[in-house]
């Protein structure tokens, strides 16, 4: 049976071990993982199918993580007092599950019930002004008193202020490294408090030191967990603006606090407002922006459905047609469907074969390209 998005049962230990094995295998990203489970019905069946799919893609299959390695990670999470959240099962947050590249597995420590409450993200500059930090702390407190969980990334500046303001009412910190890694170091006490009184969430396995490439992945989780994102002070081309863009792509509300044009830290927020983000000046403005989304979110949960399965029988001609259209320049899957005349499910299968053969690059926005030989 294919993976059901609305299946709320908890995974068995054996299934969880297989899921860890699959997502920790080199070259298996969230999209590939989700397609394997949709096509083959379980992580174990997906693992067993990898060699044949890679062969069809004319490449070498990746080395799948062993059961022993996966069990070692699972035991480490347990020793830390953490829990796994598996996509489509248990307490995995429904808002995040709606993303095409939703993390297949999360580790979490703290108050898991916060995941079921309405949430708003607050992000901003690490080198934020004292006034902006005070503002963010007050807004987070007010949002919490209105029943909203505040989500942020546990960075210095605005993130830390947002967590501080909402710690008593409910805060979720999404970190870029493993559950047991503190970053930045000066946030050690804050991270410990959130793990005890709020909720700490990580996509990376325990022991992973955060690297620059991890932060955009973290940002998509911040956006995905929330009904909307509030940006408080952000320079152009900052990580906060990446979070805002990801939120907009996911259909979430983007809000920004205006600032002085004389302050470089306000240019990102002012630019967002110029480009269509909602201008907010207090928690009431945020609540007003999110109210229409609350009703739509409730309707969306009621309409959750099983993903369409990939075709049971591979079509060599269709796969060859899709491969011929690919090159080093990223292209959308919709464009491949349009130009090839091949059904979407068959295009996805062809891409899955190339991906597992190590011949496909997946890019932001669902675009793909062929890795040069």
C-alpha positions, 0 to 999 in steps of 0.5 A: 500500500502506498504511503498515506499522507493522512495515516497518523499511526506511529511507525514500528521500530522495524519500519523506522529503522528502514526509513532511517536507512533510506533517507541517510543513504547518499543521494536519497533526498526528500523528493526521491524518498517520497517517490520511492515510498509512494511507488513501493509502499514501504521503505524496505521495498524502496531499498530493495528496488534501488539496484534495479532502478539505478541499473535502468538509469545506467549508473551505480546504485548508492550504498544503502546505510546498514541496519546496524548504522540506522539502529545506532542512530535511533538509539542515540536519539533515544538517549538524548530524550528525542523522538522521530517524526516520520512523514505521513505518520504519528505526530508529523506536522500536517503543514510541513507535510504539504511541502513537496520536499518535506523532510522524510524524518525529523528528530524532536525533543520537547513538547510535541503537542505544539506541532498541532497548534496554529504557528507563525514564524519570526525571523530576522537579522543576526546583528539586529538592533536593540530596538528590533530585538525588543520589538520581536520579543514583545510581538512574540509574547503577544502572539503567544498570548493569542494562542499562536506558537512562534517558530524560529531558527535559534540564531542570534538576534531576532530569532533569539528574541522571538524564542525568548518572548514566546517560551512561556506560551509555546515556541519551536526552534528549528536547528541546522545541525543535529539535536545534540549540537548547540549553535551558536555556542552562546545559545546553549542555555537557550537551546536547553530551555527550549528543549525542556519547555518548548520544542527543538526540531532537527532534520540532520542526524545527531552529531551533525555540525551545521554547515552553510548548506544546511541552513536553507534546508532549515529555513524551509522547515521554519516556513513549512511549520508555519501559517505565515512568516514575519520578517523583522530587520533583514539585509538584502540577500539574507537567510531571512529573505530565503525563508520568506521566499520559501514561505511564499512558494509554499502558499504561506503569508509573508509579512514584514515590519517596516524600518528606516531607509537609513538603516541597511538592516531594514532594506530587506523588509522594506523590499518585501513590502514593496514586492507585495508582503503584508506590512505589520506593526503589531501582533494584531496585524499578524493575526488579521493577516493569518485569519483567512489562512486559518479557514483554508488550512482547515479545509486543506486538512480535510482534503488530504489524499493519497499521492498518485502512484508511479506506473507499475511497469517502466517504459523504456521509450518514455525514459529515453525521451525524458533523458534526451530532453535533459541537459546541464540547465535546470528545467521544471518537471512540468516542462518535461511533461509538456515537451515529451508528451509523456505522462507525469507519472512516467516522467517522475519514474524516469527521473527517479531512475536517473536520480538513483543512478547518480545522474540527476541534480535536483534544484530549488523549485522542483527543477532538475538537470542532468549531471554531465558525464 
